[in-house]
């Protein structure tokens, strides 16, 4: 607890999910520092303003973070709450991730108006997703499906998926967001981690702040070390491949009994080729980073560079 900080302003995007995430972080901070006053500043990002362009064409992860990071640099906010999978693996100068709270479930889910599962979707069914990772893995499992882009917040996407006149037979979303907004009744199927490996950092939140002692000491009590270790390995795998959300890269780390097990996956955009790598190490932050980099090197040795270079 840092007694010198009395008021903190948290920056957030304006969607219902972003506001839920910010309220969750605010509650954690108030529990750890009861005398704190928390203010919230809603900031609209480029990714929120431009909804008719596929996400990779907007510059990937930075589309949802640049304005929040600018506000941190300018001092108009003290920290920003992000979905960790939206945050680039490299910290901008002067900024850092001060805390990663315990993460939610990491699976992806299928939402269909006819409650189909992955196996019962008819041949040629149209599935909406803005994620190349999800699209590529889905085509690996069901090459007969048609994938088209979908943008918008969770409520908008669910409405598009369940409307009788929708062009989509189903959509794919992260279960964490669906659960946080109380929308699990729409879920047709939770996809297994064998079929659909998540994005690095999926289900986790990142509280970004200036790289300053006061901010870091305030956020430290809400950091969850196990989650930090798991996502550090996942993001090291992503960074080792030079990837962002525009590339079909997946990873999942889990700590059990003092051991971190990490799986990584790279899939060609058409789903034809898929490379999986995995290994384990002790559950320390340093070893997690080394394991992520080692698995990236292993994947590169198995030819994934050609899969990634094929993406324009």
VEXDREN-2710 file (C-alpha; in Angstrom, 1 decimal):
% VEXDREN-2710
k/r/px/py/pz
1/UNK/0.0/0.0/0.0
2/UNK/1.3/3.4/-0.9
3/UNK/-0.1/6.2/1.3
4/UNK/1.1/8.9/-1.1
5/UNK/-1.5/8.0/-3.7
6/UNK/-5.0/9.1/-2.7
7/UNK/-6.7/9.3/-6.1
8/UNK/-6.2/7.2/-9.2
9/UNK/-7.8/7.6/-12.6
10/UNK/-8.3/4.5/-14.6
11/UNK/-8.6/4.7/-18.4
12/UNK/-10.9/2.3/-20.2
13/UNK/-12.6/1.7/-23.5
14/UNK/-16.3/2.3/-23.5
15/UNK/-17.8/-1.1/-24.3
16/UNK/-19.8/-3.0/-21.7
17/UNK/-17.0/-5.6/-21.4
18/UNK/-14.3/-2.9/-20.9
19/UNK/-16.3/-1.2/-18.3
20/UNK/-16.9/-4.6/-16.5
21/UNK/-13.2/-5.2/-16.6
22/UNK/-12.4/-1.8/-15.2
23/UNK/-15.0/-2.1/-12.4
24/UNK/-13.4/-5.5/-11.5
25/UNK/-9.9/-3.9/-11.3
26/UNK/-11.3/-1.0/-9.3
27/UNK/-12.8/-3.3/-6.8
28/UNK/-9.5/-5.2/-6.4
29/UNK/-7.7/-1.9/-5.8
30/UNK/-10.2/-0.7/-3.3
31/UNK/-10.0/-4.0/-1.4
32/UNK/-6.2/-3.7/-1.3
33/UNK/-6.1/0.1/-0.6
34/UNK/-9.5/1.0/1.1
35/UNK/-8.7/4.7/1.4
36/UNK/-8.2/5.1/-2.4
37/UNK/-10.5/7.1/-4.6
38/UNK/-10.9/5.6/-8.0
39/UNK/-12.1/7.7/-11.0
40/UNK/-12.8/6.2/-14.5
41/UNK/-12.1/7.9/-17.8
42/UNK/-13.7/6.5/-20.9
43/UNK/-11.5/6.7/-24.0
44/UNK/-12.5/5.8/-27.5
45/UNK/-9.9/3.9/-29.5
46/UNK/-9.4/3.6/-33.2
47/UNK/-10.6/0.0/-33.1
48/UNK/-13.8/1.2/-31.5
49/UNK/-14.4/4.0/-34.0
50/UNK/-13.7/1.9/-37.2
51/UNK/-16.0/-1.1/-37.3
52/UNK/-16.2/-1.8/-41.1
53/UNK/-12.5/-2.8/-41.5
54/UNK/-11.0/-6.2/-40.6
55/UNK/-8.9/-5.9/-37.4
56/UNK/-5.6/-6.9/-39.0
57/UNK/-6.0/-4.0/-41.5
58/UNK/-6.3/-1.6/-38.6
59/UNK/-2.8/-2.5/-37.3
60/UNK/-3.8/-5.3/-35.0
61/UNK/-3.4/-5.0/-31.3
62/UNK/-2.5/-1.3/-31.3
63/UNK/-5.9/-0.4/-32.6
64/UNK/-7.3/-0.9/-29.1
65/UNK/-4.4/0.5/-27.0
66/UNK/-2.8/3.5/-28.7
67/UNK/-5.1/6.2/-27.3
68/UNK/-5.0/4.7/-23.8
69/UNK/-1.2/4.6/-23.9
70/UNK/-1.2/8.2/-25.1
71/UNK/-3.3/9.3/-22.1
72/UNK/-0.9/7.5/-19.8
73/UNK/2.0/9.4/-21.3
74/UNK/0.1/12.7/-21.0
75/UNK/-0.8/12.0/-17.4
76/UNK/-4.5/12.3/-17.9
77/UNK/-4.9/8.8/-16.5
78/UNK/-2.8/6.8/-14.0
79/UNK/-3.5/3.3/-15.4
80/UNK/-5.4/1.6/-18.2
81/UNK/-7.2/-1.7/-18.1
82/UNK/-6.8/-3.9/-21.2
83/UNK/-7.6/-7.4/-22.3
84/UNK/-4.1/-8.8/-22.2
85/UNK/-4.5/-10.5/-25.6
86/UNK/-5.0/-7.0/-27.1
87/UNK/-1.8/-5.6/-25.6
88/UNK/1.4/-5.8/-27.8
89/UNK/4.2/-7.9/-26.3
90/UNK/6.6/-4.9/-26.2
91/UNK/6.0/-2.1/-23.7
92/UNK/6.1/1.4/-25.0
93/UNK/8.9/3.5/-23.5
94/UNK/8.0/4.6/-20.0
95/UNK/5.0/2.3/-19.7
96/UNK/4.7/-1.2/-18.2
97/UNK/2.2/-3.8/-17.0
98/UNK/1.9/-3.2/-13.3
99/UNK/-0.5/-6.0/-12.5
100/UNK/-2.2/-9.1/-14.1
101/UNK/-5.1/-10.2/-11.9
102/UNK/-6.3/-13.9/-11.8
103/UNK/-7.5/-14.8/-15.2
104/UNK/-10.9/-16.3/-16.3
105/UNK/-11.5/-19.3/-18.4
106/UNK/-9.4/-19.4/-21.6
107/UNK/-11.6/-21.3/-24.0
108/UNK/-13.3/-20.0/-27.1
109/UNK/-17.0/-20.7/-27.6
110/UNK/-19.3/-21.2/-30.6
111/UNK/-22.6/-19.3/-30.6
112/UNK/-25.2/-20.4/-33.2
113/UNK/-28.8/-19.4/-33.6
114/UNK/-29.7/-23.1/-34.2
115/UNK/-27.5/-24.2/-31.3
116/UNK/-25.3/-26.3/-33.6
117/UNK/-22.0/-27.6/-32.3
118/UNK/-18.8/-27.8/-34.3
119/UNK/-19.6/-31.3/-35.4
120/UNK/-23.3/-30.6/-36.3
121/UNK/-22.7/-27.4/-38.3
122/UNK/-23.9/-28.1/-41.9
123/UNK/-21.4/-28.1/-44.7
124/UNK/-20.8/-24.6/-46.0
125/UNK/-22.0/-23.0/-42.8
126/UNK/-20.9/-19.3/-42.4
127/UNK/-18.9/-18.5/-39.3
128/UNK/-18.1/-15.0/-38.2
129/UNK/-14.8/-14.1/-36.5
130/UNK/-12.3/-11.2/-36.7
131/UNK/-9.5/-13.5/-35.5
132/UNK/-7.2/-15.2/-37.9
133/UNK/-6.2/-17.5/-35.1
134/UNK/-9.7/-18.7/-34.7
135/UNK/-10.4/-18.8/-38.4
136/UNK/-7.3/-20.8/-39.2
137/UNK/-7.9/-23.4/-36.5
138/UNK/-11.6/-23.7/-37.4
139/UNK/-10.6/-24.4/-41.0
140/UNK/-8.1/-27.0/-39.9
141/UNK/-11.0/-28.8/-38.2
142/UNK/-13.7/-28.1/-40.7
143/UNK/-12.3/-27.0/-44.1
144/UNK/-15.8/-27.0/-45.5
145/UNK/-16.9/-24.0/-43.5
146/UNK/-16.9/-20.4/-44.8
147/UNK/-15.3/-17.8/-42.6
148/UNK/-16.3/-14.1/-42.9
149/UNK/-15.2/-11.1/-40.8
150/UNK/-17.3/-9.8/-38.0
151/UNK/-16.7/-6.7/-35.9
152/UNK/-18.5/-5.0/-33.0
153/UNK/-18.8/-5.5/-29.3
154/UNK/-20.0/-8.8/-27.7
155/UNK/-23.7/-7.8/-27.6
156/UNK/-23.5/-6.7/-31.3
157/UNK/-21.9/-9.9/-32.4
158/UNK/-24.3/-12.1/-30.4
159/UNK/-27.2/-10.2/-31.9
160/UNK/-25.8/-10.8/-35.4
161/UNK/-25.3/-14.5/-34.7
162/UNK/-28.8/-15.1/-33.3
163/UNK/-30.9/-12.9/-35.6
164/UNK/-33.2/-14.9/-37.9
165/UNK/-32.0/-13.0/-41.0
166/UNK/-28.3/-13.1/-40.0
167/UNK/-25.8/-13.9/-42.7
168/UNK/-23.9/-15.9/-40.0
169/UNK/-24.7/-19.4/-39.0
170/UNK/-22.5/-18.9/-36.0
171/UNK/-19.7/-16.9/-34.4
172/UNK/-16.7/-17.6/-32.3
173/UNK/-15.9/-15.6/-29.1
174/UNK/-13.7/-15.8/-26.1
175/UNK/-15.7/-17.4/-23.3
176/UNK/-14.3/-15.1/-20.7
177/UNK/-16.0/-12.0/-22.2
178/UNK/-19.3/-13.8/-22.7
179/UNK/-19.2/-15.0/-19.1
180/UNK/-18.3/-11.6/-17.7
181/UNK/-21.3/-10.0/-19.4
182/UNK/-23.7/-12.8/-18.3
183/UNK/-24.3/-14.0/-21.8
184/UNK/-23.5/-17.7/-21.4
185/UNK/-27.1/-18.7/-22.2
186/UNK/-26.2/-18.0/-25.9
187/UNK/-23.3/-20.5/-26.0
188/UNK/-23.8/-23.5/-28.2
189/UNK/-20.5/-25.2/-27.4
190/UNK/-17.4/-24.6/-25.5
191/UNK/-14.5/-25.6/-27.8
192/UNK/-11.9/-27.9/-26.3
193/UNK/-8.3/-26.7/-25.9
194/UNK/-7.3/-29.5/-28.2
195/UNK/-9.4/-28.2/-31.0
196/UNK/-9.1/-24.4/-30.4
197/UNK/-6.0/-23.2/-28.6
198/UNK/-6.5/-19.7/-27.2
199/UNK/-4.7/-16.5/-28.0
200/UNK/-1.7/-15.7/-25.8
201/UNK/-3.0/-14.0/-22.7
202/UNK/-6.7/-14.9/-23.4
203/UNK/-8.9/-14.6/-20.4
204/UNK/-6.4/-12.3/-18.6
205/UNK/-6.5/-8.6/-17.9
206/UNK/-3.5/-6.3/-17.9
207/UNK/-3.3/-3.1/-15.8
208/UNK/-0.9/-0.8/-17.6
209/UNK/0.8/2.1/-15.9
210/UNK/3.7/4.5/-16.1
211/UNK/7.0/2.8/-15.1
212/UNK/7.0/4.7/-11.7
213/UNK/7.5/3.5/-8.2
214/UNK/4.2/4.9/-6.9
215/UNK/2.0/3.3/-9.6
216/UNK/3.8/-0.1/-9.4
217/UNK/3.6/-0.3/-5.6
218/UNK/-0.1/0.5/-5.7
219/UNK/-0.8/-2.2/-8.3
220/UNK/1.5/-4.9/-6.9
221/UNK/-1.1/-6.3/-4.4
222/UNK/-3.6/-7.1/-7.1
223/UNK/-1.0/-9.0/-9.3
224/UNK/-1.6/-12.8/-9.5
225/UNK/1.8/-14.5/-9.8
226/UNK/0.5/-17.8/-11.3
227/UNK/-1.4/-16.0/-14.0
228/UNK/1.6/-13.7/-14.6
229/UNK/3.9/-16.7/-15.1
230/UNK/1.5/-18.5/-17.4
231/UNK/0.8/-15.5/-19.7
232/UNK/4.5/-14.5/-19.7
233/UNK/5.3/-17.8/-21.3
234/UNK/2.5/-17.5/-23.8
235/UNK/3.5/-14.0/-24.8
236/UNK/7.2/-14.9/-25.0
237/UNK/6.2/-17.6/-27.5
238/UNK/4.2/-15.0/-29.5
239/UNK/7.1/-12.5/-29.4
240/UNK/9.6/-15.1/-30.4
241/UNK/7.6/-15.6/-33.6
242/UNK/7.3/-11.9/-34.2
243/UNK/3.6/-12.2/-34.0
244/UNK/0.6/-10.0/-33.2
245/UNK/-3.2/-10.6/-33.4
246/UNK/-2.9/-10.4/-37.2
247/UNK/-1.2/-13.9/-37.2
248/UNK/-2.7/-17.3/-36.4
249/UNK/-0.6/-18.0/-33.3
250/UNK/-2.0/-19.6/-30.2
251/UNK/-0.5/-20.6/-26.9
252/UNK/-1.7/-21.8/-23.5
253/UNK/0.4/-22.1/-20.3
254/UNK/-0.8/-23.7/-17.1
255/UNK/0.9/-24.0/-13.7
256/UNK/0.3/-27.2/-11.8
257/UNK/2.2/-28.3/-8.7
258/UNK/5.1/-25.9/-9.3
259/UNK/5.5/-26.9/-13.0
260/UNK/4.5/-24.7/-16.0
261/UNK/3.4/-26.6/-19.0
262/UNK/3.2/-24.6/-22.3
263/UNK/1.6/-25.5/-25.6
264/UNK/2.1/-23.4/-28.7
265/UNK/0.5/-23.6/-32.1
266/UNK/0.8/-22.0/-35.5
267/UNK/-1.7/-22.6/-38.2
268/UNK/-1.7/-21.7/-41.9
269/UNK/-4.5/-19.2/-42.8
270/UNK/-6.2/-21.9/-44.9
271/UNK/-6.0/-24.3/-42.0
272/UNK/-4.2/-26.9/-44.1
273/UNK/-1.0/-26.9/-42.0
274/UNK/-0.7/-26.8/-38.3
275/UNK/2.4/-27.0/-36.1
276/UNK/2.1/-27.8/-32.3
277/UNK/4.9/-27.6/-29.8
278/UNK/5.0/-28.1/-26.1
279/UNK/7.3/-28.5/-23.1
280/UNK/7.5/-27.8/-19.4
281/UNK/9.7/-26.0/-16.9
282/UNK/9.7/-24.8/-13.3
283/UNK/7.0/-22.2/-12.6
284/UNK/9.3/-19.1/-12.2
285/UNK/8.9/-16.0/-14.3
286/UNK/12.4/-16.3/-15.7
287/UNK/12.0/-19.9/-16.7
288/UNK/8.6/-19.1/-18.2
289/UNK/10.1/-16.5/-20.5
290/UNK/12.9/-18.9/-21.5
291/UNK/10.4/-21.6/-22.2
292/UNK/8.2/-19.4/-24.4
293/UNK/11.3/-18.3/-26.5
294/UNK/12.5/-21.9/-26.7
295/UNK/9.1/-23.2/-28.0
296/UNK/9.1/-20.3/-30.6
297/UNK/12.5/-21.5/-31.8
298/UNK/11.3/-25.1/-31.9
299/UNK/8.3/-24.0/-34.0
300/UNK/10.5/-22.0/-36.3
301/UNK/12.7/-25.1/-36.8
302/UNK/9.6/-27.0/-37.9
303/UNK/9.0/-24.5/-40.7
304/UNK/6.3/-22.1/-39.3
305/UNK/8.2/-19.1/-40.7
306/UNK/6.9/-19.9/-44.2
307/UNK/3.3/-20.1/-42.8
308/UNK/3.7/-16.7/-41.2
309/UNK/5.4/-15.0/-44.1
310/UNK/2.6/-16.2/-46.4
311/UNK/0.2/-13.7/-44.6
312/UNK/0.1/-10.3/-46.3
END
